[in-house]
Amino acid sequence: MLGTARLTGQTLGAVVLAGVFSVWSPHGGHGPVVALVLAACCAAIAAVFSSLRLKTTGHAA
């Protein structure tokens, strides 16, 4: 299951990158910037969801 999730993520990432570079030229300077900003946003969203998985060990009041 982990392998399937990893492969799906890689495939979707390649498709999104191809879409970004088809809209913004990779040679004009805008394509790589848009791709990096999009990647940073995805990483931030992943960090939020990952932090939601953390369980706190506290005593109930």
Secondary structure, DSSP 4 states (H G I P E B T S, - for coil): -HHHHHHHHHHHHHHHHHHHHHHS-SSSSHHHHHHHHHHHHHHHHHHHHHHHT--------
